[in-house]
Amino acid sequence: MTADPTPGDLMRRIAFLLERAREPTYRVRAFRTAAATADSIGIAELVERIEAGTLTELPGIGKVTATVITEALGGEVPVYLRRLEATGGRPVAEGGAEIRAALRGDLHVHSDWSDGGSPIEEMVRTAAGLGHEYVALTDHSPRLTVANGLSPERLRKQLDIVDELNARNEHGIRILTGIEVDINEDGSLDQSDELLGRLDVVVASVHSKLRMKSDELTERMVTAIANPHTDVLGHCTGRLITGGRGTRPESTFDPEIVFAACERFGVAVEINSRPERLDPPKRLLRLAVEAGCSFALDTDAHAPGQLDWQPYGCERAAACGVPIEQIVNTWPVDDLLAWTGRGS
């Protein structure tokens, strides 16, 4: 937040806090739409409309957002924002706070190029505001059509855009190129070797046939882990424990074999911080620690406010004795990219 925030800044902050609190999407969207309108109109016209009582005639400005704008331009912190700031956070256990303070970035983030809700630059701006030094853009791969997965052509276009954003460096944060690539039923990865080789970070996840027999799923996962392009094993059990999509049981596989493969091939086990996932379960997270695995503590964010969900994973990591030095996104970016094999 800048020293002199605009009404748009304040409404984006409100949207962020609503997302973090898992409020309905329509409510978040209302504030983001109003923020965009306020930005496009400019302060002078907003003041004129406040005086004339015509703010709500603007597209996307309703009674609540008009009140926020009026209070902001009157030199006040809007009441709506004060309430969210007072109630939206929750304390992090001491061990989790230490891990959160050590994190330098997030390696699993989606934009509106696949099934995320916000543009790349909005996600990047928010990540920078949270103090991240880097953030990996990991939109879905082609097979996941329900999530608007990126074809090779669209991924190439995204890589060009990321290059442009990094060259401008407006937010003081490094954008890492990446993908959340589907693990196909035979264990292959759902993108060309050529493109996977160009990316900074590859998160490989199972999204289909989650109820495969244990031995078959184990072989499928190990094949993907052994792929030299794989850096992170995403949300390994695929479980859903709450949320709008309902619940889903864990996939069954041999965790000792899978985690041994992760340790052998240098693939990080993701600690997925999404509240509806919290994957892996603690008993499996402890097994991964015992196996000597490295970890990536990620949000799997699909909206800006979700980028502040890392504390959920931090608390679980602390409870299960995950060593901070084995969490790869506590490392400086050059060390991280040397580990993924994409260092310059």
C-alpha positions as CSV (number, residue, x, y, z in Angstrom):
1,M,0.0,0.0,0.0
2,T,1.4,3.4,-0.9
3,A,1.7,6.3,1.5
4,D,-1.2,8.1,-0.2
5,P,-3.5,5.3,-1.6
6,T,-6.1,6.1,-4.2
7,P,-9.7,4.9,-3.9
8,G,-8.7,2.1,-6.4
9,D,-5.9,1.1,-4.1
10,L,-8.2,0.8,-1.1
11,M,-10.8,-1.2,-3.0
12,R,-8.2,-3.6,-4.3
13,R,-7.0,-4.0,-0.7
14,I,-10.6,-4.7,0.4
15,A,-10.9,-7.3,-2.4
16,F,-7.6,-8.9,-1.3
17,L,-8.8,-9.2,2.3
18,L,-12.2,-10.7,1.2
19,E,-10.4,-13.3,-0.9
20,R,-8.1,-14.1,2.0
21,A,-11.1,-14.6,4.2
22,R,-12.7,-16.9,1.4
23,E,-15.7,-14.6,0.9
24,P,-17.9,-15.2,-2.2
25,T,-16.3,-14.4,-5.5
26,Y,-19.1,-12.0,-6.6
27,R,-18.3,-9.7,-3.6
28,V,-14.6,-9.7,-4.4
29,R,-15.3,-9.0,-8.1
30,A,-17.5,-6.0,-7.2
31,F,-14.7,-4.2,-5.5
32,R,-12.2,-5.0,-8.2
33,T,-14.6,-3.8,-10.9
34,A,-15.2,-0.6,-8.9
35,A,-11.5,-0.1,-8.5
36,A,-10.9,-0.3,-12.2
37,T,-13.7,2.2,-12.8
38,A,-12.3,4.6,-10.2
39,D,-8.8,4.4,-11.7
40,S,-10.1,5.1,-15.2
41,I,-12.3,8.1,-14.1
42,G,-9.7,9.9,-12.1
43,I,-9.8,11.8,-8.8
44,A,-11.2,15.1,-10.2
45,E,-14.3,13.6,-11.7
46,L,-14.8,11.3,-8.7
47,V,-14.9,14.4,-6.5
48,E,-17.3,16.1,-8.8
49,R,-19.6,13.1,-8.8
50,I,-19.5,12.9,-5.0
51,E,-20.6,16.5,-4.8
52,A,-23.4,16.0,-7.4
53,G,-24.5,12.7,-5.9
54,T,-23.9,10.8,-9.1
55,L,-21.2,8.3,-8.2
56,T,-23.5,5.3,-8.5
57,E,-24.3,6.2,-12.1
58,L,-20.8,5.0,-13.0
59,P,-20.6,1.4,-14.2
60,G,-19.6,-1.0,-11.5
61,I,-20.1,1.6,-8.6
62,G,-22.8,0.6,-6.1
63,K,-23.9,2.0,-2.8
64,V,-21.1,0.2,-0.8
65,T,-18.3,1.0,-3.2
66,A,-19.5,4.6,-3.5
67,T,-19.3,5.0,0.3
68,V,-15.7,3.6,0.2
69,I,-14.7,6.1,-2.5
70,T,-16.4,9.0,-0.6
71,E,-14.7,8.1,2.7
72,A,-11.3,7.7,1.0
73,L,-11.5,11.1,-0.8
74,G,-12.6,12.6,2.5
75,G,-9.3,11.6,4.0
76,E,-10.6,8.7,6.0
77,V,-9.8,5.0,6.0
78,P,-13.0,3.5,4.8
79,V,-15.1,1.8,7.5
80,Y,-15.4,-1.3,5.4
81,L,-11.7,-1.6,5.1
82,R,-11.1,-0.9,8.8
83,R,-13.5,-3.7,9.7
84,L,-11.7,-6.2,7.4
85,E,-8.3,-5.2,8.7
86,A,-9.5,-5.7,12.3
87,T,-11.0,-9.1,11.7
88,G,-9.5,-10.6,8.6
89,G,-6.2,-11.8,10.0
90,R,-5.5,-14.7,12.3
91,P,-2.4,-15.4,14.4
92,V,0.3,-17.8,13.2
93,A,1.9,-20.1,15.6
94,E,5.4,-19.2,16.5
95,G,7.1,-22.0,14.4
96,G,4.9,-21.2,11.5
97,A,5.7,-17.5,11.7
98,E,9.4,-18.3,11.6
99,I,8.9,-20.3,8.4
100,R,6.7,-17.6,6.8
101,A,9.4,-15.0,7.6
102,A,11.9,-17.1,5.7
103,L,9.9,-17.6,2.6
104,R,11.1,-15.6,-0.4
105,G,8.4,-16.5,-2.9
106,D,5.6,-18.8,-4.1
107,L,6.1,-21.5,-6.7
108,H,2.4,-22.3,-7.6
109,V,0.3,-19.4,-8.8
110,H,-2.5,-19.2,-11.5
111,S,-3.7,-16.2,-13.5
112,D,-6.7,-15.6,-15.8
113,W,-4.7,-17.2,-18.6
114,S,-6.0,-20.5,-17.2
115,D,-8.5,-20.8,-14.3
116,G,-7.3,-17.9,-12.2
117,G,-9.5,-14.9,-11.7
118,S,-7.0,-12.0,-12.2
119,P,-4.4,-10.8,-14.8
120,I,-0.8,-11.7,-14.4
121,E,0.2,-8.2,-13.4
122,E,-2.4,-8.1,-10.6
123,M,-1.1,-11.3,-9.1
124,V,2.5,-10.1,-9.4
125,R,1.7,-6.7,-7.8
126,T,0.0,-8.5,-4.9
127,A,2.9,-10.9,-4.4
128,A,5.3,-8.0,-4.3
129,G,3.2,-6.3,-1.7
130,L,3.5,-9.4,0.5
131,G,7.2,-9.1,0.4
132,H,8.0,-11.9,-2.1
133,E,11.2,-11.7,-4.1
134,Y,9.9,-14.0,-6.8
135,V,6.7,-15.7,-7.9
136,A,6.2,-18.5,-10.3
137,L,3.4,-18.3,-12.8
138,T,2.1,-21.9,-13.2
139,D,-1.0,-21.9,-15.2
140,H,-2.5,-25.3,-16.3
141,S,-1.4,-27.4,-19.2
142,P,-3.5,-28.2,-22.3
143,R,-5.2,-31.5,-21.1
144,L,-7.1,-29.7,-18.3
145,T,-9.6,-28.1,-20.7
146,V,-12.0,-27.4,-17.8
147,A,-9.4,-25.0,-16.5
148,N,-8.6,-23.4,-19.8
149,G,-5.2,-25.1,-19.9
150,L,-2.5,-23.4,-22.1
151,S,-1.8,-24.8,-25.5
152,P,1.8,-24.7,-26.6
153,E,1.0,-21.6,-28.7
154,R,-0.6,-19.8,-25.7
155,L,2.2,-20.8,-23.4
156,R,4.8,-19.3,-25.8
157,K,2.8,-16.0,-25.8
158,Q,2.7,-16.0,-22.0
159,L,6.5,-16.5,-21.9
160,D,6.9,-13.4,-24.1
161,I,4.7,-11.4,-21.8
162,V,6.6,-12.5,-18.7
163,D,9.8,-11.5,-20.4
164,E,8.3,-8.0,-21.0
165,L,7.1,-7.7,-17.4
166,N,10.5,-8.8,-16.0
167,A,12.3,-6.3,-18.3
168,R,10.0,-3.4,-17.0
169,N,10.4,-4.7,-13.4
170,E,7.8,-2.2,-12.2
171,H,7.1,-4.1,-8.9
172,G,10.6,-5.1,-7.9
173,I,9.8,-8.8,-8.1
174,R,11.1,-11.6,-10.4
175,I,8.4,-13.5,-12.3
176,L,9.5,-17.1,-12.8
177,T,8.1,-18.9,-15.9
178,G,6.3,-22.1,-15.0
179,I,3.5,-24.5,-15.5
180,E,1.3,-26.8,-13.4
181,V,1.6,-29.7,-15.8
182,D,-0.8,-32.6,-15.7
183,I,0.6,-36.0,-15.0
184,N,-0.9,-38.2,-17.8
185,E,-2.1,-41.7,-17.0
186,D,1.2,-43.2,-18.2
187,G,3.2,-40.8,-16.1
188,S,4.3,-38.6,-19.0
189,L,3.9,-34.8,-18.7
190,D,1.2,-32.9,-20.6
191,Q,3.5,-30.5,-22.5
192,S,6.3,-30.7,-25.0
193,D,9.9,-31.4,-23.7
194,E,11.0,-28.3,-25.6
195,L,8.6,-26.0,-23.7
196,L,9.1,-27.7,-20.4
197,G,12.9,-27.2,-20.8
198,R,12.4,-23.4,-21.2
199,L,10.5,-23.0,-18.0
200,D,12.0,-22.0,-14.6
201,V,9.7,-24.1,-12.5
202,V,7.6,-27.2,-13.4
203,V,4.9,-28.3,-10.9
204,A,3.6,-31.8,-11.9
205,S,0.2,-32.8,-10.5
206,V,-2.4,-35.5,-10.9
207,H,-5.8,-34.1,-11.9
208,S,-7.5,-37.1,-13.5
209,K,-8.3,-40.7,-12.6
210,L,-7.6,-40.0,-9.0
211,R,-9.1,-43.3,-7.9
212,M,-6.6,-45.5,-9.8
213,K,-5.4,-48.6,-8.0
214,S,-2.6,-47.8,-5.6
215,D,0.1,-49.7,-7.5
216,E,-0.9,-48.1,-10.8
217,L,-1.0,-44.6,-9.3
218,T,2.3,-45.1,-7.6
219,E,4.0,-46.1,-10.9
220,R,2.3,-43.1,-12.6
221,M,3.6,-40.6,-10.0
222,V,7.1,-42.1,-9.9
223,T,7.4,-42.0,-13.6
224,A,6.5,-38.3,-13.5
225,I,8.9,-37.6,-10.6
226,A,11.8,-39.3,-12.6
227,N,11.1,-36.9,-15.5
228,P,14.1,-34.5,-15.6
229,H,11.7,-31.5,-16.1
230,T,9.7,-32.1,-12.9
231,D,10.7,-29.8,-10.0
232,V,7.7,-30.0,-7.6
233,L,5.1,-32.7,-7.0
234,G,1.9,-30.8,-6.6
235,H,-0.9,-31.6,-4.1
236,C,0.1,-35.2,-4.0
237,T,-3.1,-36.9,-2.6
238,G,-5.6,-34.7,-4.5
239,R,-7.9,-34.5,-1.5
240,L,-10.5,-31.9,-0.9
241,I,-11.6,-31.4,2.7
242,T,-13.9,-28.4,2.5
243,G,-15.1,-25.7,0.1
244,G,-17.5,-25.1,-2.7
245,R,-16.4,-28.2,-4.8
246,G,-17.3,-30.5,-1.9
247,T,-15.0,-33.1,-0.4
248,R,-12.9,-35.7,-2.1
249,P,-10.9,-38.5,-0.4
250,E,-7.2,-39.0,-0.7
251,S,-5.8,-40.9,-3.7
252,T,-4.2,-44.1,-2.6
253,F,-0.5,-44.7,-3.5
254,D,2.6,-46.0,-1.7
255,P,3.9,-42.9,0.0
256,E,7.2,-44.4,1.0
257,I,8.0,-45.3,-2.7
258,V,6.8,-41.9,-4.0
259,F,8.7,-39.9,-1.4
260,A,11.8,-42.0,-1.9
261,A,11.6,-41.1,-5.6
262,C,11.2,-37.4,-4.8
263,E,14.4,-37.6,-2.6
264,R,16.3,-39.5,-5.2
265,F,15.4,-37.3,-8.2
266,G,15.5,-34.0,-6.3
267,V,11.8,-33.2,-6.6
268,A,10.2,-31.1,-3.9
269,V,7.0,-32.3,-2.3
270,E,4.5,-29.4,-2.3
271,I,3.0,-28.3,0.9
272,N,-0.2,-27.0,-0.6
273,S,-1.7,-24.2,1.5
274,R,-5.2,-24.0,0.0
275,P,-7.6,-24.4,2.9
276,E,-9.7,-26.9,0.9
277,R,-6.6,-29.0,0.2
278,L,-4.0,-28.7,3.0
279,D,-2.2,-31.4,1.1
280,P,-0.4,-33.6,2.0
281,P,-2.0,-34.7,5.2
282,K,0.2,-34.4,8.3
283,R,0.9,-38.1,8.6
284,L,2.3,-38.1,5.0
285,L,4.1,-34.8,5.5
286,R,6.0,-36.4,8.4
287,L,6.8,-39.4,6.2
288,A,8.3,-37.0,3.6
289,V,10.4,-35.3,6.2
290,E,11.7,-38.7,7.4
291,A,12.5,-39.6,3.7
292,G,14.7,-36.5,3.5
293,C,12.6,-34.7,0.9
294,S,12.8,-31.1,0.0
295,F,9.6,-29.1,0.0
296,A,7.9,-26.2,-1.8
297,L,5.5,-24.3,0.4
298,D,2.9,-22.9,-2.0
299,T,-0.5,-21.3,-2.1
300,D,-1.9,-22.6,-5.4
301,A,-3.4,-19.2,-5.6
302,H,-6.1,-18.5,-8.2
303,A,-6.8,-14.9,-7.0
304,P,-4.7,-12.2,-5.4
305,G,-6.0,-12.6,-1.9
306,Q,-5.2,-16.2,-1.9
307,L,-1.5,-15.4,-2.2
308,D,-1.7,-14.7,1.6
309,W,-2.7,-18.3,2.4
310,Q,0.9,-19.4,3.0
311,P,0.6,-19.3,6.8
312,Y,-1.8,-22.3,6.6
313,G,1.0,-24.3,5.1
314,C,3.6,-22.8,7.4
315,E,1.7,-23.9,10.5
316,R,1.5,-27.5,9.1
317,A,5.2,-27.5,8.2
318,A,6.2,-26.3,11.7
319,A,3.9,-29.0,13.3
320,C,5.5,-31.7,11.2
321,G,9.1,-30.7,11.7
322,V,9.9,-29.6,8.2
323,P,13.4,-28.1,8.2
324,I,13.4,-24.5,6.9
325,E,16.5,-25.0,4.9
326,Q,14.7,-27.9,3.0
327,I,11.9,-25.5,1.8
328,V,13.2,-24.5,-1.6
329,N,11.3,-21.2,-1.8
330,T,13.2,-19.9,1.2
331,W,16.3,-19.9,-1.0
332,P,17.6,-16.9,-3.0
333,V,16.3,-17.0,-6.6
334,D,19.8,-17.8,-8.0
335,D,20.0,-20.9,-5.7
336,L,16.5,-21.9,-6.6
337,L,17.1,-21.7,-10.3
338,A,20.4,-23.6,-10.0
339,W,18.4,-26.3,-8.2
340,T,15.8,-26.5,-11.0
341,G,18.6,-26.5,-13.6
342,R,17.5,-23.2,-15.1
343,G,20.2,-21.0,-13.7
344,S,22.1,-18.7,-16.0
